[in-house]
Amino acid sequence: MSSDTTLDIATLPEYERPARWSGLELIDCDVQVSVPGLAALRPYLSRRWQDYLTESGVANLDPPHYPKSSPLSARPGASVDGPAGSSLPVLRAQLLDPWDTTYAVVNCGYNIPGIHNDDWAAAMAGAVNEWQRAQWLQEEPRLRGSIVVAAQNPELAAAEIDRIGGQDGFVQVLLPVRAEAPLGKRRYWPIYEAAQRNDLAIGIYPGGASGNPVTSVGWPSYYLEDYVGFSQAFQSTVLSLVSEGVFTQFPDLRVVLIESGFTWLGPLLWRFDKNWKGLRREIPWVDRLPSDIVSERVHITAQPLDGPADGEQFLQAFEQLDGDRMLLFATDYPHWQFDSGDDSLPSGLPADTERRILAANAHEAYRF
């Protein structure tokens, strides 16, 4: 972790919770943390894998999904002497303290999916988890962690969940939405079984290295297409989890969709329900409306807000799904998704709905 002992908090941009939330419990369900470099993980690797890194000449495993050279990818001041999200003092100064955060769920989207050696991928995932625990969770009691796994080998991933799932501080298992196969496929069921066994949620985030084109019709030309197109992957994932019977097989499993937007979900569920009525004999284990299953078992983080600018129209989109139960408050820090705390949730929500989104829904999803 980078050292920030000379950090001048007064110079950091203002970024704080709205005054109307004063005194309310607030749980931030998506805070990004970044590994500052491979050197930070070496102490948590066995000698074998330390030597492997040296001999293979690997430079870094940084996730590729946010352009590093774009100043709009992260909040101003989030990078001090390392990548945005790599400094605990900056996180405290920019987010935890001014927002008076009760808990923050940290997600580390390290590029484990890009490793094609299963043993090395599992070793690196374990190192990231030990680094999280030592450098973040043990140093800051407001933080809760997400277990990084090598999903390309579900058996090794399940073993990692069992190894670390009983430790205080971890509340979910992190999976990339773009994988080698749709996440409902039975090859991934050992991961879900281990998560349920350890009473952990499954958090699905925008990332991954499937080896397939990132859209359903081929490779795009521009980053903009890639970024906007993540919603396609999330839609396919929801369809897969329900249709393959994951929620039937694992009745206590909770799923959180992270940084996916959410206005796409209502129209998808309308179409899903309509066609399920005609084709449900194909999947007899789905014995009720898919929208009911998703409403009960899936949560979704509030950032980025991807609805219309008009407040009334946005509320209509919000009401198209069970938003007051499904939506989780999130800042997506250090990514720059909004300018003011007042813009962090849709405007015009009833006060009791805001309170549920700020904390109560997170308690249901993560069981703090």
NORCOR-V839698 format. One line per field, one symbol per residue. phi: phi as a letter, one per 40 degrees, with the letter a starting at -180 (. if undefined). A space follows every 50 residues. Layout:
phi->???
This chain:
phi->.ccbcbccccccccaacccccdgccbbccabcbbcciccccdcbbcddcc ccccccgccabccccbcccccccaddgcbbbacdgbbcdcdcccbccccf ccbbccbbcccccccccdccdccccccccccdcccbcccacccbbbccbc ccbccccccccccbcccchcbabcbcccbcadccdcdccdccccccccfb cbbbbcihbcgbdcbcbhcccbddcccccdccccccccdcdcccgdcccb cbcbbbcbfbgacccddccdccddccccbcccbcccbaddccccccbbba ccbccbbcccccccccccccbcccbccbcabfdcccbacbdcccbdcgcd dccdccccaccccccbfd
